[in-house]
Amino acid sequence: MAQLEESQVFQAMGQSPNARLHHSAELGDGLAAALWSNSHDVRDYEAPTHHTLSCYLAGGTGTFRRERPDNKGAPGKLCVMPAGHHSKWIINGEINLAHLYISEEHFALAAVRLLDREPRELQLREGTFLDDAEQAQRFRQLSLMNWHEPGEHLLINSIAHQLLDHALLSQVGKRDGLKVSGGLAPAQRRRLREFIDSHLDQPLSLGQLAGMCALSEYHFARMFTQSFGLPPHRYVLKQRLHLASQLLRNGQGSLVEIALACGFASASHFSNRFRQAYHATPSQYRAVFAS
């Protein structure tokens, strides 16, 4: 569980003598989740390198941030803890809560796909004890699922994506005081996105993409990473897998046909890459969404 091991919020909770971990799972795509209970505790989070979405499932009426003692939690309340934030929490009484941990890389990829914006221009706004019935319902659904059943695992992944997408649409703003320099121009970024998406069935080279921007491969790779939040080869791979997941959900084509349509040399190579990303084989993934 490499991602959970690297999650500072997850590790901080695990170090508490009063917190109890009920379930945790690596969900693929830079997402991980955990269900916790805690009581009579003090927790500090110091500049984590990942984003955390939190929902109080039960209790929490005695929980507050140290600098805001009059603002207390309750069942159904949501918290948004961006990467790099600092917060100190007092937990009086009992609390059950769910966490969704989001890597900076996957946040960047979602920002590009959903908002068509440079990730470095955006920031996830911090939020404490927010009311959002739609998000709270997603967290409750997630908490009731069997986290050790492969079929449930894939559905949990889908719910986690919905949670992130909703947060991007409702809790993201322009980064204050940022003067963006370097990177690709918006028109270049859009042209590259459209070209890559329409040529996923073909081999793509760094030189080919760099040539579209009249840049050397070295400078293009640096500027692409600045604008997209991840290097070109990883972005292309994630787009291939994203297309594959859509085709599998829609039941379109055999595994060999999907592999070729997404630019993989063979069904076995496609299956290995897909399993690494989604923690399930393409056949298992298709079966879950077919049912």
C-alpha positions in Angstrom: 0.0 0.0 0.0 2.6 2.5 -1.1 0.3 5.4 -1.5 -1.2 5.0 2.0 2.3 4.6 3.4 3.2 8.0 1.8 0.1 9.8 3.0 1.0 12.1 5.9 -2.6 12.5 7.1 -3.1 8.7 7.1 0.2 8.2 8.9 -0.7 11.0 11.5 -4.0 9.2 12.3 -2.2 5.9 12.6 0.2 7.3 15.1 -2.6 8.3 17.5 -3.2 5.9 20.5 -6.9 6.6 20.3 -7.6 6.4 16.6 -8.7 3.1 15.1 -8.4 2.2 11.4 -11.4 0.1 10.3 -10.8 -0.1 6.5 -8.3 1.2 4.0 -7.7 0.6 0.3 -5.5 1.7 -2.6 -8.0 2.6 -5.3 -5.7 3.2 -8.2 -5.4 6.5 -10.1 -3.6 8.1 -7.2 -6.5 7.7 -4.9 -6.8 5.9 -1.6 -9.4 5.8 1.1 -9.7 4.9 4.8 -12.4 4.7 7.5 -11.5 5.8 11.0 -12.9 6.2 14.4 -11.3 8.4 17.1 -12.0 9.9 20.5 -10.5 12.4 23.0 -7.5 13.2 20.8 -5.4 16.0 19.4 -4.3 15.8 15.7 -2.0 18.2 13.8 -1.4 18.1 10.0 1.6 19.9 8.8 1.9 20.5 5.0 0.9 17.1 3.6 2.0 16.5 0.0 -1.5 15.2 -1.0 -5.1 16.4 -0.8 -7.6 15.0 1.7 -11.4 15.0 1.6 -13.1 14.1 4.9 -16.6 13.3 5.9 -18.0 12.8 9.4 -20.1 9.7 9.4 -21.2 9.8 13.1 -20.4 11.9 16.1 -17.9 14.8 15.8 -20.0 17.3 17.7 -17.1 17.9 20.1 -14.5 18.3 17.3 -13.1 21.6 16.3 -10.0 23.3 14.9 -7.9 24.8 17.7 -8.1 28.3 16.3 -11.9 28.1 15.8 -13.3 26.6 18.9 -16.8 27.9 18.3 -17.1 26.0 14.9 -17.8 22.3 15.6 -18.4 19.3 13.5 -21.5 17.1 13.2 -22.5 14.0 11.2 -22.5 14.7 7.5 -20.1 17.6 7.7 -17.3 17.7 5.2 -13.7 19.0 5.4 -11.3 19.8 2.5 -7.6 19.7 3.5 -5.4 20.7 0.5 -1.8 19.7 0.0 0.5 22.1 1.9 -2.2 23.2 4.5 -1.6 23.4 8.2 -4.3 22.5 10.7 -4.6 21.5 14.4 -7.7 19.6 15.6 -9.2 18.9 19.0 -11.4 15.8 19.2 -13.7 15.6 22.3 -16.1 12.6 22.4 -16.4 10.0 19.7 -16.2 10.4 15.9 -16.4 8.2 12.9 -15.1 9.6 9.6 -14.1 8.7 6.1 -11.0 10.0 4.3 -10.2 10.2 0.6 -6.5 10.8 -0.2 -5.7 12.3 -3.6 -2.2 12.5 -5.0 -1.1 15.8 -6.5 -0.4 14.1 -9.8 -4.0 12.8 -10.1 -5.4 16.1 -9.0 -3.4 17.7 -11.8 -4.7 15.2 -14.3 -8.3 15.7 -13.2 -7.9 19.5 -13.5 -6.7 19.2 -17.0 -9.4 16.8 -18.1 -12.4 18.4 -16.3 -11.5 22.1 -16.2 -9.0 22.4 -19.1 -6.8 24.5 -16.9 -3.2 24.4 -15.9 -3.0 22.6 -12.5 -0.4 25.1 -11.2 -2.9 27.9 -11.7 -5.4 26.3 -9.4 -5.7 25.6 -5.7 -8.1 23.4 -3.8 -9.7 25.8 -1.3 -9.6 24.7 2.3 -13.0 24.0 3.9 -14.0 23.1 7.4 -17.4 21.6 8.3 -19.0 22.2 4.9 -22.6 21.2 4.1 -22.9 19.2 0.9 -25.6 16.6 0.9 -24.4 15.1 -2.4 -20.9 14.6 -1.3 -21.9 13.3 2.1 -24.2 10.7 0.5 -21.2 9.5 -1.7 -19.1 9.1 1.4 -21.9 7.2 3.2 -22.2 4.9 0.2 -18.5 4.3 0.1 -18.4 3.5 3.8 -21.0 0.7 3.5 -19.3 -1.2 0.7 -17.1 -4.3 1.0 -13.6 -2.9 0.6 -12.0 -6.4 0.2 -14.3 -7.6 -2.6 -12.8 -6.9 -6.1 -16.1 -6.0 -7.6 -16.8 -3.5 -4.8 -13.3 -2.1 -5.1 -14.0 -1.0 -8.6 -17.2 0.7 -7.7 -15.5 2.4 -4.8 -12.9 3.7 -7.4 -15.8 5.1 -9.4 -17.3 6.9 -6.3 -13.9 8.3 -5.4 -13.7 9.8 -8.9 -17.1 11.4 -8.4 -16.0 12.8 -5.1 -12.9 14.4 -6.6 -14.7 15.7 -9.7 -17.3 17.4 -7.4 -14.6 18.9 -5.3 -12.9 20.2 -8.4 -16.1 21.9 -9.6 -17.0 23.3 -6.2 -13.8 23.9 -4.2 -11.2 24.9 -6.7 -10.2 28.5 -7.3 -7.3 30.4 -9.0 -4.2 30.4 -6.9 -3.8 33.8 -5.2 -0.8 35.9 -6.0 0.6 33.5 -8.5 2.5 34.8 -11.6 2.7 31.9 -14.0 5.8 31.8 -16.1 7.1 29.1 -18.5 5.0 26.2 -19.6 2.9 25.9 -22.7 0.6 28.5 -24.1 -3.2 27.7 -23.7 -3.5 27.1 -27.5 -0.6 24.8 -27.5 -1.9 22.9 -24.5 -5.3 22.5 -26.1 -3.9 21.4 -29.4 -1.7 18.8 -27.7 -4.7 17.4 -25.7 -6.8 17.1 -28.9 -4.0 15.5 -30.8 -3.1 13.0 -28.2 -6.7 12.0 -27.6 -7.3 11.5 -31.3 -4.1 9.5 -31.8 -4.1 7.1 -28.8 -4.3 4.1 -31.1 -1.0 5.1 -32.7 2.6 5.3 -31.4 3.4 8.7 -30.1 7.0 10.0 -29.6 8.3 12.9 -27.6 9.9 14.3 -30.7 6.6 14.3 -32.5 4.8 16.2 -29.7 7.7 18.6 -29.2 7.7 19.3 -33.0 4.1 20.5 -32.7 5.3 23.3 -30.4 8.6 24.0 -32.2 10.6 23.0 -29.1 13.5 20.7 -28.4 12.5 17.5 -26.7 14.2 18.6 -23.5 12.5 21.9 -23.2 9.2 20.5 -24.4 9.2 17.8 -21.7 9.9 20.4 -19.0 7.2 22.8 -20.2 4.7 20.0 -20.7 5.2 18.9 -17.1 4.7 22.5 -15.9 1.4 22.8 -17.8 0.0 19.3 -17.3 1.3 18.4 -13.9 3.0 15.2 -15.0 5.5 14.2 -17.7 4.4 13.5 -21.3 4.8 9.7 -21.2 2.8 9.3 -18.0 0.1 11.6 -19.3 -0.2 9.6 -22.6 -0.4 6.3 -20.6 -3.1 7.6 -18.3 -5.1 8.9 -21.3 -4.8 5.4 -22.9 -6.0 3.7 -19.7 -8.8 6.3 -19.3 -10.1 5.5 -22.8 -9.8 1.8 -22.2 -11.9 2.1 -19.0 -14.6 4.0 -21.0 -14.6 1.3 -23.7 -14.8 -1.5 -21.1 -17.7 0.2 -19.3 -19.6 0.5 -22.5 -18.9 -3.1 -23.5 -17.3 -2.0 -26.8 -15.0 -4.5 -28.5 -12.9 -7.5 -27.5 -10.0 -7.0 -25.2 -7.6 -7.3 -28.2 -9.6 -4.6 -30.1 -9.6 -2.3 -27.0 -5.9 -2.8 -26.5 -5.1 -1.9 -30.1 -7.6 1.1 -30.0 -5.7 2.4 -27.0 -2.2 2.0 -28.4 -1.1 -1.1 -26.6 1.0 -3.6 -28.6 -0.7 -6.6 -27.2 -3.6 -7.7 -25.0 -1.2 -9.0 -22.3 0.7 -5.6 -22.2 -2.7 -3.8 -21.9 -3.9 -6.2 -19.2 -0.7 -5.7 -17.1 -0.8 -1.9 -17.4 -4.6 -1.8 -16.6 -4.2 -4.1 -13.6 -1.4 -1.9 -12.2 -3.6 1.2 -12.5 -7.0 -0.2 -11.5 -6.1 -3.1 -9.3 -8.3 -5.4 -11.5 -7.9 -7.0 -14.9 -9.8 -5.6 -17.9 -12.2 -8.6 -17.8 -13.0 -8.1 -14.1 -13.5 -4.3 -14.7 -15.9 -5.0 -17.6 -17.8 -7.6 -15.6 -18.5 -5.3 -12.7 -19.9 -2.5 -14.8 -21.9 -5.0 -17.0 -23.7 -6.2 -13.9 
